[in-house]
Amino acid sequence: MICQKCGRDSVTDETISYQMECRNHLFCFEDVPAPKCSECGHFIITEEAMGIMLTKIDQLSQKATISYHRCRWPKSQLLDEQDQQDVEIQVAAELVETINKSSRK
């Protein structure tokens, strides 16, 4: 992968905590996979990761109140490309379970 900021091909896989505000809700996603450029330090939020986060936001932001949600990114196993869709479904299900557990506390 090439860094979108500096254009170098020195991107390594990392995980980060990522916060975003959407629809009067503050969301903190933990352990989000985000490639990082080892040259300039720029993190890249992939389209797949953003899609999963937006799905979670849609599920959690049904209430009309200001709230804070803390989400731990699920640990998923690496699979073949043909199983990528199954992984996305599994990751989304794990995130739902994590959110449901944290909302019960």
C-alpha positions in Angstrom: 0.0 0.0 0.0 1.2 3.5 -0.8 0.9 6.3 1.7 -1.8 8.8 0.6 0.1 11.7 2.3 3.7 11.3 1.2 3.4 8.8 -1.6 6.0 6.3 -0.2 5.6 2.6 -0.2 6.5 2.1 3.5 3.1 1.3 5.1 2.8 -1.2 7.9 -0.2 -2.7 9.6 -1.1 -1.1 13.0 -4.2 -0.7 15.2 -5.4 2.6 16.6 -8.2 4.1 18.7 -10.4 6.2 16.5 -13.0 8.8 17.7 -15.7 10.3 15.5 -18.8 12.4 16.2 -21.8 11.6 14.1 -25.5 12.5 14.6 -24.9 14.0 18.1 -23.1 10.9 19.3 -19.4 10.4 20.1 -18.0 7.1 19.2 -14.6 5.7 20.3 -13.5 2.6 18.3 -10.6 0.7 19.8 -8.2 -1.6 18.0 -9.2 -0.4 14.6 -6.9 -1.8 11.9 -5.2 1.3 10.2 -2.1 1.0 8.1 0.6 3.5 9.1 3.3 5.1 7.0 6.7 4.5 8.7 8.1 7.5 6.9 5.6 10.3 7.7 3.5 8.6 10.4 0.2 9.1 8.6 -2.6 6.6 9.5 -5.0 5.4 6.8 -8.5 4.4 7.7 -9.5 1.9 5.0 -12.8 1.8 3.3 -13.6 -1.5 4.9 -12.9 -0.2 8.4 -14.9 2.9 7.8 -17.8 0.9 6.5 -17.8 -1.2 9.6 -17.7 1.8 11.9 -20.5 3.6 10.0 -22.7 0.4 10.3 -22.1 0.5 14.1 -23.0 4.2 14.2 -26.2 3.5 12.4 -27.1 0.8 14.9 -26.2 2.8 17.9 -27.5 6.3 17.1 -31.2 5.5 17.1 -31.8 7.5 20.2 -32.1 11.3 20.1 -29.8 11.9 23.0 -26.1 12.8 23.2 -24.2 9.7 24.1 -20.7 8.2 24.2 -20.1 4.7 22.9 -16.8 2.9 23.3 -16.2 0.0 20.9 -13.4 -2.6 21.0 -12.4 -3.8 17.5 -13.0 -7.6 17.3 -10.0 -9.9 16.8 -10.7 -11.6 13.5 -8.7 -14.4 11.9 -7.0 -13.9 8.5 -8.9 -15.8 5.8 -8.6 -16.3 2.0 -10.1 -13.6 -0.3 -13.1 -15.8 -1.0 -14.0 -15.7 2.7 -13.6 -11.9 2.9 -17.3 -11.3 2.9 -17.8 -13.9 5.7 -15.1 -12.1 7.7 -16.9 -8.7 7.3 -20.2 -10.3 8.5 -18.3 -11.9 11.4 -16.6 -8.7 12.3 -19.9 -6.8 12.2 -21.5 -9.4 14.4 -18.6 -9.3 16.9 -18.9 -5.5 17.1 -22.6 -5.8 17.7 -22.0 -8.2 20.5 -19.3 -6.0 22.0 -21.6 -3.0 21.9 -24.5 -4.9 23.4 -22.3 -6.1 26.3 -21.0 -2.6 26.9 -24.4 -1.0 26.8 -25.6 -3.5 29.5 -23.0 -2.3 32.0 
